[in-house]
Amino acid sequence: MTGGGGKIVHVRVDHDLCAGVGMCVQFAPAGFRFDAAGQSEFIPDGGWSVKALQEAADACPMSAITLSFTPADTP
């Protein structure tokens, strides 16, 4: 998933921490949805922005969302 600045965005939702509060869905509805268990899951091909993903991660009261970045030209 390519974000701005030629970086690849990696998004992880830790289901051991996720309580299904839904702040991620509220802040980045194109990036997150609820799975059958009521927990957040990332939508890789959604129309999200890196800014929205970061806001969603920051808003998560359980700190269940982790974003990491690698240069796009890294194999």
ABEGO torsion letter per residue (X at the ends): XBBBGGBBBBBBBBAAABAGAGAAAAABAAABBBBAAGBBBBBAABABBAAAAAAAAAABAAGABBBBBBBAABX
